[in-house]
């Protein structure tokens, strides 16, 4: 229950930062750090999927 509320708080804050409803330098720093991590995770996942496709065709 607590973790669900914390997750919801983070999601709502993230949305408000994106829509510029909140202007807080520290929160924007967190937002940019999370966005960079998301890009790294996305790229790693694409690489893994590519490797998986290559291994299934051989």
PQR file of N, CA, C, O and H, with PARSE charges and radii, in Angstrom:
ATOM      1  N   UNK A   1       0.825  -1.191   0.000 -0.4000 1.5000
ATOM      2  CA  UNK A   1       0.000   0.000   0.000 -0.0000 2.0000
ATOM      3  C   UNK A   1       0.879   1.269   0.000  0.5500 1.7000
ATOM      4  O   UNK A   1       0.660   2.181  -0.797 -0.5500 1.4000
ATOM      5  N   UNK A   2       1.848   1.311   0.881 -0.4000 1.5000
ATOM      6  CA  UNK A   2       2.730   2.489   0.950 -0.0000 2.0000
ATOM      7  C   UNK A   2       3.510   2.652  -0.349  0.5500 1.7000
ATOM      8  O   UNK A   2       3.624   3.760  -0.875 -0.5500 1.4000
ATOM      9  H   UNK A   2       2.026   0.570   1.528  0.4000 1.0000
ATOM     10  N   UNK A   3       4.044   1.553  -0.864 -0.4000 1.5000
ATOM     11  CA  UNK A   3       4.830   1.639  -2.099 -0.0000 2.0000
ATOM     12  C   UNK A   3       3.949   2.063  -3.275  0.5500 1.7000
ATOM     13  O   UNK A   3       4.412   2.765  -4.174 -0.5500 1.4000
ATOM     14  H   UNK A   3       3.951   0.653  -0.437  0.4000 1.0000
ATOM     15  N   UNK A   4       2.697   1.646  -3.275 -0.4000 1.5000
ATOM     16  CA  UNK A   4       1.781   2.071  -4.336 -0.0000 2.0000
ATOM     17  C   UNK A   4       1.546   3.578  -4.282  0.5500 1.7000
ATOM     18  O   UNK A   4       1.510   4.246  -5.316 -0.5500 1.4000
ATOM     19  H   UNK A   4       2.321   1.076  -2.545  0.4000 1.0000
ATOM     20  N   UNK A   5       1.388   4.107  -3.072 -0.4000 1.5000
ATOM     21  CA  UNK A   5       1.187   5.549  -2.919 -0.0000 2.0000
ATOM     22  C   UNK A   5       2.426   6.339  -3.327  0.5500 1.7000
ATOM     23  O   UNK A   5       2.318   7.392  -3.957 -0.5500 1.4000
ATOM     24  H   UNK A   5       1.417   3.565  -2.232  0.4000 1.0000
ATOM     25  N   UNK A   6       3.603   5.829  -2.967 -0.4000 1.5000
ATOM     26  CA  UNK A   6       4.846   6.501  -3.351 -0.0000 2.0000
ATOM     27  C   UNK A   6       5.009   6.481  -4.866  0.5500 1.7000
ATOM     28  O   UNK A   6       5.424   7.476  -5.461 -0.5500 1.4000
ATOM     29  H   UNK A   6       3.691   4.974  -2.455  0.4000 1.0000
ATOM     30  N   UNK A   7       4.686   5.358  -5.485 -0.4000 1.5000
ATOM     31  CA  UNK A   7       4.753   5.259  -6.938 -0.0000 2.0000
ATOM     32  C   UNK A   7       3.787   6.251  -7.588  0.5500 1.7000
ATOM     33  O   UNK A   7       4.154   6.934  -8.544 -0.5500 1.4000
ATOM     34  H   UNK A   7       4.348   4.550  -5.001  0.4000 1.0000
ATOM     35  N   UNK A   8       2.568   6.333  -7.081 -0.4000 1.5000
ATOM     36  CA  UNK A   8       1.576   7.269  -7.616 -0.0000 2.0000
ATOM     37  C   UNK A   8       2.045   8.715  -7.448  0.5500 1.7000
ATOM     38  O   UNK A   8       1.897   9.530  -8.359 -0.5500 1.4000
ATOM     39  H   UNK A   8       2.270   5.778  -6.305  0.4000 1.0000
ATOM     40  N   UNK A   9       2.608   9.026  -6.289 -0.4000 1.5000
ATOM     41  CA  UNK A   9       3.147  10.362  -6.053 -0.0000 2.0000
ATOM     42  C   UNK A   9       4.221  10.693  -7.083  0.5500 1.7000
ATOM     43  O   UNK A   9       4.231  11.788  -7.645 -0.5500 1.4000
ATOM     44  H   UNK A   9       2.728   8.364  -5.549  0.4000 1.0000
ATOM     45  N   UNK A  10       5.118   9.752  -7.327 -0.4000 1.5000
ATOM     46  CA  UNK A  10       6.180   9.966  -8.300 -0.0000 2.0000
ATOM     47  C   UNK A  10       5.644  10.153  -9.707  0.5500 1.7000
ATOM     48  O   UNK A  10       6.101  11.024 -10.446 -0.5500 1.4000
ATOM     49  H   UNK A  10       5.109   8.862  -6.870  0.4000 1.0000
ATOM     50  N   UNK A  11       4.671   9.329 -10.073 -0.4000 1.5000
ATOM     51  CA  UNK A  11       4.082   9.451 -11.409 -0.0000 2.0000
ATOM     52  C   UNK A  11       3.382  10.792 -11.586  0.5500 1.7000
ATOM     53  O   UNK A  11       3.529  11.442 -12.620 -0.5500 1.4000
ATOM     54  H   UNK A  11       4.300   8.621  -9.473  0.4000 1.0000
ATOM     55  N   UNK A  12       2.620  11.204 -10.574 -0.4000 1.5000
ATOM     56  CA  UNK A  12       1.924  12.492 -10.661 -0.0000 2.0000
ATOM     57  C   UNK A  12       2.907  13.659 -10.710  0.5500 1.7000
ATOM     58  O   UNK A  12       2.719  14.607 -11.472 -0.5500 1.4000
ATOM     59  H   UNK A  12       2.501  10.676  -9.733  0.4000 1.0000
ATOM     60  N   UNK A  13       3.946  13.582  -9.899 -0.4000 1.5000
ATOM     61  CA  UNK A  13       4.961  14.639  -9.902 -0.0000 2.0000
ATOM     62  C   UNK A  13       5.666  14.701 -11.246  0.5500 1.7000
ATOM     63  O   UNK A  13       5.897  15.784 -11.782 -0.5500 1.4000
ATOM     64  H   UNK A  13       4.099  12.812  -9.280  0.4000 1.0000
ATOM     65  N   UNK A  14       6.005  13.543 -11.786 -0.4000 1.5000
ATOM     66  CA  UNK A  14       6.665  13.474 -13.086 -0.0000 2.0000
ATOM     67  C   UNK A  14       5.788  14.112 -14.164  0.5500 1.7000
ATOM     68  O   UNK A  14       6.281  14.880 -14.990 -0.5500 1.4000
ATOM     69  H   UNK A  14       5.817  12.663 -11.350  0.4000 1.0000
ATOM     70  N   UNK A  15       4.497  13.798 -14.159 -0.4000 1.5000
ATOM     71  CA  UNK A  15       3.576  14.366 -15.138 -0.0000 2.0000
ATOM     72  C   UNK A  15       3.507  15.890 -14.986  0.5500 1.7000
ATOM     73  O   UNK A  15       3.533  16.617 -15.979 -0.5500 1.4000
ATOM     74  H   UNK A  15       4.096  13.174 -13.489  0.4000 1.0000
ATOM     75  N   UNK A  16       3.418  16.365 -13.745 -0.4000 1.5000
ATOM     76  CA  UNK A  16       3.326  17.811 -13.508 -0.0000 2.0000
ATOM     77  C   UNK A  16       4.615  18.535 -13.901  0.5500 1.7000
ATOM     78  O   UNK A  16       4.571  19.666 -14.383 -0.5500 1.4000
ATOM     79  H   UNK A  16       3.397  15.774 -12.939  0.4000 1.0000
ATOM     80  N   UNK A  17       5.759  17.884 -13.696 -0.4000 1.5000
ATOM     81  CA  UNK A  17       7.019  18.474 -14.145 -0.0000 2.0000
ATOM     82  C   UNK A  17       7.035  18.581 -15.665  0.5500 1.7000
ATOM     83  O   UNK A  17       7.435  19.600 -16.227 -0.5500 1.4000
ATOM     84  H   UNK A  17       5.795  16.965 -13.304  0.4000 1.0000
ATOM     85  N   UNK A  18       6.595  17.521 -16.311 -0.4000 1.5000
ATOM     86  CA  UNK A  18       6.583  17.486 -17.773 -0.0000 2.0000
ATOM     87  C   UNK A  18       5.663  18.574 -18.332  0.5500 1.7000
ATOM     88  O   UNK A  18       5.969  19.187 -19.355 -0.5500 1.4000
ATOM     89  H   UNK A  18       6.270  16.693 -15.854  0.4000 1.0000
ATOM     90  N   UNK A  19       4.545  18.805 -17.661 -0.4000 1.5000
ATOM     91  CA  UNK A  19       3.587  19.817 -18.109 -0.0000 2.0000
ATOM     92  C   UNK A  19       3.919  21.211 -17.573  0.5500 1.7000
ATOM     93  O   UNK A  19       3.173  22.162 -17.807 -0.5500 1.4000
ATOM     94  H   UNK A  19       4.297  18.307 -16.831  0.4000 1.0000
ATOM     95  N   UNK A  20       5.029  21.329 -16.863 -0.4000 1.5000
ATOM     96  CA  UNK A  20       5.508  22.573 -16.267 -0.0000 2.0000
ATOM     97  C   UNK A  20       4.478  23.153 -15.281  0.5500 1.7000
ATOM     98  O   UNK A  20       4.335  24.369 -15.161 -0.5500 1.4000
ATOM     99  H   UNK A  20       5.635  20.557 -16.674  0.4000 1.0000
ATOM    100  N   UNK A  21       3.778  22.271 -14.594 -0.4000 1.5000
ATOM    101  CA  UNK A  21       2.871  22.709 -13.532 -0.0000 2.0000
ATOM    102  C   UNK A  21       3.637  22.894 -12.219  0.5500 1.7000
ATOM    103  O   UNK A  21       3.172  23.575 -11.305 -0.5500 1.4000
ATOM    104  H   UNK A  21       3.894  21.283 -14.692  0.4000 1.0000
ATOM    105  N   UNK A  22       4.811  22.280 -12.143 -0.4000 1.5000
ATOM    106  CA  UNK A  22       5.683  22.410 -10.977 -0.0000 2.0000
ATOM    107  C   UNK A  22       7.022  22.918 -11.479  0.5500 1.7000
ATOM    108  O   UNK A  22       7.544  22.424 -12.478 -0.5500 1.4000
ATOM    109  H   UNK A  22       5.189  21.726 -12.885  0.4000 1.0000
ATOM    110  N   UNK A  23       7.575  23.894 -10.794 -0.4000 1.5000
ATOM    111  CA  UNK A  23       8.900  24.401 -11.147 -0.0000 2.0000
ATOM    112  C   UNK A  23       9.781  24.327  -9.909  0.5500 1.7000
ATOM    113  O   UNK A  23       9.757  25.205  -9.046 -0.5500 1.4000
ATOM    114  H   UNK A  23       7.152  24.296  -9.982  0.4000 1.0000
ATOM    115  N   UNK A  24      10.554  23.260  -9.850 -0.4000 1.5000
ATOM    116  CA  UNK A  24      11.454  23.037  -8.723 -0.0000 2.0000
ATOM    117  C   UNK A  24      12.762  22.494  -9.288  0.5500 1.7000
ATOM    118  O   UNK A  24      12.768  21.408  -9.867 -0.5500 1.4000
ATOM    119  H   UNK A  24      10.573  22.547 -10.551  0.4000 1.0000
ATOM    120  N   UNK A  25      13.861  23.212  -9.136 -0.4000 1.5000
ATOM    121  CA  UNK A  25      15.132  22.785  -9.726 -0.0000 2.0000
ATOM    122  C   UNK A  25      15.568  21.377  -9.303  0.5500 1.7000
ATOM    123  O   UNK A  25      16.070  20.612 -10.126 -0.5500 1.4000
ATOM    124  H   UNK A  25      13.856  24.094  -8.665  0.4000 1.0000
ATOM    125  N   UNK A  26      15.380  21.035  -8.039 -0.4000 1.5000
ATOM    126  CA  UNK A  26      15.794  19.714  -7.575 -0.0000 2.0000
ATOM    127  C   UNK A  26      14.947  18.619  -8.223  0.5500 1.7000
ATOM    128  O   UNK A  26      15.477  17.586  -8.630 -0.5500 1.4000
ATOM    129  H   UNK A  26      14.971  21.656  -7.370  0.4000 1.0000
ATOM    130  N   UNK A  27      13.651  18.838  -8.319 -0.4000 1.5000
ATOM    131  CA  UNK A  27      12.788  17.849  -8.963 -0.0000 2.0000
ATOM    132  C   UNK A  27      13.112  17.716 -10.443  0.5500 1.7000
ATOM    133  O   UNK A  27      13.075  16.615 -10.991 -0.5500 1.4000
ATOM    134  H   UNK A  27      13.221  19.677  -7.988  0.4000 1.0000
ATOM    135  N   UNK A  28      13.431  18.837 -11.095 -0.4000 1.5000
ATOM    136  CA  UNK A  28      13.822  18.779 -12.506 -0.0000 2.0000
ATOM    137  C   UNK A  28      15.115  17.989 -12.672  0.5500 1.7000
ATOM    138  O   UNK A  28      15.265  17.263 -13.655 -0.5500 1.4000
ATOM    139  H   UNK A  28      13.461  19.732 -10.650  0.4000 1.0000
ATOM    140  N   UNK A  29      16.029  18.110 -11.756 -0.4000 1.5000
ATOM    141  CA  UNK A  29      17.273  17.327 -11.810 -0.0000 2.0000
ATOM    142  C   UNK A  29      16.958  15.834 -11.714  0.5500 1.7000
ATOM    143  O   UNK A  29      17.500  15.030 -12.471 -0.5500 1.4000
ATOM    144  H   UNK A  29      15.907  18.700 -10.957  0.4000 1.0000
ATOM    145  N   UNK A  30      16.089  15.476 -10.792 -0.4000 1.5000
ATOM    146  CA  UNK A  30      15.671  14.067 -10.678 -0.0000 2.0000
ATOM    147  C   UNK A  30      15.000  13.605 -11.970  0.5500 1.7000
ATOM    148  O   UNK A  30      15.258  12.503 -12.454 -0.5500 1.4000
ATOM    149  H   UNK A  30      15.648  16.130 -10.177  0.4000 1.0000
ATOM    150  N   UNK A  31      14.139  14.457 -12.519 -0.4000 1.5000
ATOM    151  CA  UNK A  31      13.423  14.142 -13.751 -0.0000 2.0000
ATOM    152  C   UNK A  31      14.404  13.834 -14.889  0.5500 1.7000
ATOM    153  O   UNK A  31      14.237  12.851 -15.611 -0.5500 1.4000
ATOM    154  H   UNK A  31      13.930  15.352 -12.126  0.4000 1.0000
ATOM    155  N   UNK A  32      15.416  14.674 -15.039 -0.4000 1.5000
ATOM    156  CA  UNK A  32      16.401  14.462 -16.104 -0.0000 2.0000
ATOM    157  C   UNK A  32      17.238  13.214 -15.858  0.5500 1.7000
ATOM    158  O   UNK A  32      17.574  12.501 -16.804 -0.5500 1.4000
ATOM    159  H   UNK A  32      15.551  15.472 -14.452  0.4000 1.0000
ATOM    160  N   UNK A  33      17.577  12.943 -14.608 -0.4000 1.5000
ATOM    161  CA  UNK A  33      18.334  11.729 -14.280 -0.0000 2.0000
ATOM    162  C   UNK A  33      17.517  10.478 -14.595  0.5500 1.7000
ATOM    163  O   UNK A  33      18.043   9.508 -15.141 -0.5500 1.4000
ATOM    164  H   UNK A  33      17.304  13.522 -13.840  0.4000 1.0000
ATOM    165  N   UNK A  34      16.251  10.505 -14.255 -0.4000 1.5000
ATOM    166  CA  UNK A  34      15.380   9.367 -14.537 -0.0000 2.0000
ATOM    167  C   UNK A  34      15.215   9.187 -16.043  0.5500 1.7000
ATOM    168  O   UNK A  34      15.225   8.059 -16.537 -0.5500 1.4000
ATOM    169  H   UNK A  34      15.824  11.293 -13.811  0.4000 1.0000
ATOM    170  N   UNK A  35      15.065  10.278 -16.765 -0.4000 1.5000
ATOM    171  CA  UNK A  35      14.925  10.198 -18.220 -0.0000 2.0000
ATOM    172  C   UNK A  35      16.168   9.566 -18.846  0.5500 1.7000
ATOM    173  O   UNK A  35      16.051   8.760 -19.769 -0.5500 1.4000
ATOM    174  H   UNK A  35      15.057  11.194 -16.363  0.4000 1.0000
ATOM    175  N   UNK A  36      17.342   9.920 -18.361 -0.4000 1.5000
ATOM    176  CA  UNK A  36      18.584   9.327 -18.879 -0.0000 2.0000
ATOM    177  C   UNK A  36      18.633   7.829 -18.572  0.5500 1.7000
ATOM    178  O   UNK A  36      19.008   7.029 -19.429 -0.5500 1.4000
ATOM    179  H   UNK A  36      17.437  10.575 -17.611  0.4000 1.0000
ATOM    180  N   UNK A  37      18.259   7.458 -17.367 -0.4000 1.5000
ATOM    181  CA  UNK A  37      18.217   6.031 -17.018 -0.0000 2.0000
ATOM    182  C   UNK A  37      17.215   5.286 -17.889  0.5500 1.7000
ATOM    183  O   UNK A  37      17.482   4.165 -18.322 -0.5500 1.4000
ATOM    184  H   UNK A  37      17.954   8.107 -16.670  0.4000 1.0000
ATOM    185  N   UNK A  38      16.070   5.897 -18.148 -0.4000 1.5000
ATOM    186  CA  UNK A  38      15.072   5.278 -19.025 -0.0000 2.0000
ATOM    187  C   UNK A  38      15.633   5.047 -20.421  0.5500 1.7000
ATOM    188  O   UNK A  38      15.384   4.003 -21.024 -0.5500 1.4000
ATOM    189  H   UNK A  38      15.853   6.808 -17.797  0.4000 1.0000
ATOM    190  N   UNK A  39      16.390   6.015 -20.941 -0.4000 1.5000
ATOM    191  CA  UNK A  39      17.011   5.852 -22.264 -0.0000 2.0000
ATOM    192  C   UNK A  39      18.001   4.688 -22.256  0.5500 1.7000
ATOM    193  O   UNK A  39      18.036   3.893 -23.195 -0.5500 1.4000
ATOM    194  H   UNK A  39      16.592   6.864 -20.452  0.4000 1.0000
ATOM    195  N   UNK A  40      18.800   4.591 -21.202 -0.4000 1.5000
ATOM    196  CA  UNK A  40      19.765   3.496 -21.107 -0.0000 2.0000
ATOM    197  C   UNK A  40      19.065   2.148 -21.026  0.5500 1.7000
ATOM    198  O   UNK A  40      19.495   1.189 -21.666 -0.5500 1.4000
ATOM    199  H   UNK A  40      18.771   5.237 -20.439  0.4000 1.0000
ATOM    200  N   UNK A  41      18.001   2.066 -20.253 -0.4000 1.5000
ATOM    201  CA  UNK A  41      17.240   0.818 -20.132 -0.0000 2.0000
ATOM    202  C   UNK A  41      16.615   0.461 -21.477  0.5500 1.7000
ATOM    203  O   UNK A  41      16.655  -0.698 -21.891 -0.5500 1.4000
ATOM    204  H   UNK A  41      17.652   2.846 -19.733  0.4000 1.0000
ATOM    205  N   UNK A  42      16.040   1.442 -22.159 -0.4000 1.5000
ATOM    206  CA  UNK A  42      15.426   1.212 -23.459 -0.0000 2.0000
ATOM    207  C   UNK A  42      16.451   0.680 -24.457  0.5500 1.7000
ATOM    208  O   UNK A  42      16.188  -0.291 -25.167 -0.5500 1.4000
ATOM    209  H   UNK A  42      16.007   2.383 -21.823  0.4000 1.0000
ATOM    210  N   UNK A  43      17.619   1.319 -24.507 -0.4000 1.5000
ATOM    211  CA  UNK A  43      18.668   0.879 -25.434 -0.0000 2.0000
ATOM    212  C   UNK A  43      19.179  -0.515 -25.089  0.5500 1.7000
ATOM    213  O   UNK A  43      19.438  -1.314 -25.989 -0.5500 1.4000
ATOM    214  H   UNK A  43      17.833   2.107 -23.930  0.4000 1.0000
ATOM    215  N   UNK A  44      19.327  -0.818 -23.810 -0.4000 1.5000
ATOM    216  CA  UNK A  44      19.775  -2.150 -23.400 -0.0000 2.0000
ATOM    217  C   UNK A  44      18.737  -3.193 -23.781  0.5500 1.7000
ATOM    218  O   UNK A  44      19.090  -4.280 -24.240 -0.5500 1.4000
ATOM    219  H   UNK A  44      19.117  -0.168 -23.079  0.4000 1.0000
ATOM    220  N   UNK A  45      17.477  -2.878 -23.599 -0.4000 1.5000
ATOM    221  CA  UNK A  45      16.413  -3.814 -23.951 -0.0000 2.0000
ATOM    222  C   UNK A  45      16.403  -4.073 -25.456  0.5500 1.7000
ATOM    223  O   UNK A  45      16.245  -5.213 -25.891 -0.5500 1.4000
ATOM    224  H   UNK A  45      17.190  -1.995 -23.226  0.4000 1.0000
ATOM    225  N   UNK A  46      16.572  -3.014 -26.251 -0.4000 1.5000
ATOM    226  CA  UNK A  46      16.630  -3.196 -27.705 -0.0000 2.0000
ATOM    227  C   UNK A  46      17.808  -4.077 -28.102  0.5500 1.7000
ATOM    228  O   UNK A  46      17.682  -4.921 -28.988 -0.5500 1.4000
ATOM    229  H   UNK A  46      16.700  -2.088 -25.898  0.4000 1.0000
ATOM    230  N   UNK A  47      18.952  -3.884 -27.450 -0.4000 1.5000
ATOM    231  CA  UNK A  47      20.126  -4.708 -27.739 -0.0000 2.0000
ATOM    232  C   UNK A  47      19.865  -6.159 -27.401  0.5500 1.7000
ATOM    233  O   UNK A  47      20.219  -7.052 -28.171 -0.5500 1.4000
ATOM    234  H   UNK A  47      19.054  -3.198 -26.729  0.4000 1.0000
ATOM    235  N   UNK A  48      19.246  -6.404 -26.254 -0.4000 1.5000
ATOM    236  CA  UNK A  48      18.926  -7.780 -25.854 -0.0000 2.0000
ATOM    237  C   UNK A  48      17.943  -8.429 -26.822  0.5500 1.7000
ATOM    238  O   UNK A  48      18.093  -9.599 -27.173 -0.5500 1.4000
ATOM    239  H   UNK A  48      18.958  -5.679 -25.628  0.4000 1.0000
ATOM    240  N   UNK A  49      16.947  -7.676 -27.247 -0.4000 1.5000
ATOM    241  CA  UNK A  49      15.988  -8.213 -28.209 -0.0000 2.0000
ATOM    242  C   UNK A  49      16.668  -8.538 -29.529  0.5500 1.7000
ATOM    243  O   UNK A  49      16.347  -9.546 -30.158 -0.5500 1.4000
ATOM    244  H   UNK A  49      16.825  -6.725 -26.962  0.4000 1.0000
ATOM    245  N   UNK A  50      17.593  -7.704 -29.954 -0.4000 1.5000
ATOM    246  CA  UNK A  50      18.324  -7.942 -31.186 -0.0000 2.0000
ATOM    247  C   UNK A  50      19.173  -9.210 -31.070  0.5500 1.7000
ATOM    248  O   UNK A  50      19.211 -10.033 -31.986 -0.5500 1.4000
ATOM    249  H   UNK A  50      17.853  -6.885 -29.443  0.4000 1.0000
ATOM    250  N   UNK A  51      19.849  -9.352 -29.936 -0.4000 1.5000
ATOM    251  CA  UNK A  51      20.647 -10.560 -29.722 -0.0000 2.0000
ATOM    252  C   UNK A  51      19.766 -11.797 -29.685  0.5500 1.7000
ATOM    253  O   UNK A  51      20.144 -12.842 -30.215 -0.5500 1.4000
ATOM    254  H   UNK A  51      19.819  -8.684 -29.192  0.4000 1.0000
ATOM    255  N   UNK A  52      18.616 -11.695 -29.077 -0.4000 1.5000
ATOM    256  CA  UNK A  52      17.699 -12.817 -28.977 -0.0000 2.0000
ATOM    257  C   UNK A  52      17.212 -13.225 -30.369  0.5500 1.7000
ATOM    258  O   UNK A  52      17.102 -14.413 -30.674 -0.5500 1.4000
ATOM    259  H   UNK A  52      18.309 -10.847 -28.646  0.4000 1.0000
ATOM    260  N   UNK A  53      16.920 -12.225 -31.211 -0.4000 1.5000
ATOM    261  CA  UNK A  53      16.480 -12.531 -32.570 -0.0000 2.0000
ATOM    262  C   UNK A  53      17.587 -13.184 -33.367  0.5500 1.7000
ATOM    263  O   UNK A  53      17.337 -14.114 -34.133 -0.5500 1.4000
ATOM    264  H   UNK A  53      17.010 -11.261 -30.964  0.4000 1.0000
ATOM    265  N   UNK A  54      18.809 -12.709 -33.197 -0.4000 1.5000
ATOM    266  CA  UNK A  54      19.945 -13.286 -33.912 -0.0000 2.0000
ATOM    267  C   UNK A  54      20.191 -14.723 -33.485  0.5500 1.7000
ATOM    268  O   UNK A  54      20.472 -15.583 -34.320 -0.5500 1.4000
ATOM    269  H   UNK A  54      19.013 -11.953 -32.574  0.4000 1.0000
ATOM    270  N   UNK A  55      20.085 -14.988 -32.183 -0.4000 1.5000
ATOM    271  CA  UNK A  55      20.357 -16.343 -31.688 -0.0000 2.0000
ATOM    272  C   UNK A  55      19.241 -17.311 -32.082  0.5500 1.7000
ATOM    273  O   UNK A  55      19.495 -18.505 -32.238 -0.5500 1.4000
ATOM    274  H   UNK A  55      19.857 -14.290 -31.504  0.4000 1.0000
ATOM    275  N   UNK A  56      18.013 -16.821 -32.246 -0.4000 1.5000
ATOM    276  CA  UNK A  56      16.925 -17.708 -32.626 -0.0000 2.0000
ATOM    277  C   UNK A  56      16.949 -18.035 -34.107  0.5500 1.7000
ATOM    278  O   UNK A  56      16.316 -19.002 -34.530 -0.5500 1.4000
ATOM    279  H   UNK A  56      17.807 -15.851 -32.120  0.4000 1.0000
ATOM    280  N   UNK A  57      17.664 -17.254 -34.906 -0.4000 1.5000
ATOM    281  CA  UNK A  57      17.744 -17.527 -36.353 -0.0000 2.0000
ATOM    282  C   UNK A  57      18.950 -18.401 -36.692  0.5500 1.7000
ATOM    283  O   UNK A  57      19.081 -18.864 -37.825 -0.5500 1.4000
ATOM    284  H   UNK A  57      18.178 -16.469 -34.562  0.4000 1.0000
ATOM    285  N   UNK A  58      19.820 -18.626 -35.727 -0.4000 1.5000
ATOM    286  CA  UNK A  58      21.000 -19.465 -36.017 -0.0000 2.0000
ATOM    287  C   UNK A  58      20.824 -20.847 -35.468  0.5500 1.7000
ATOM    288  O   UNK A  58      21.711 -21.688 -35.616 -0.5500 1.4000
ATOM    289  H   UNK A  58      19.714 -18.250 -34.806  0.4000 1.0000
TER
END
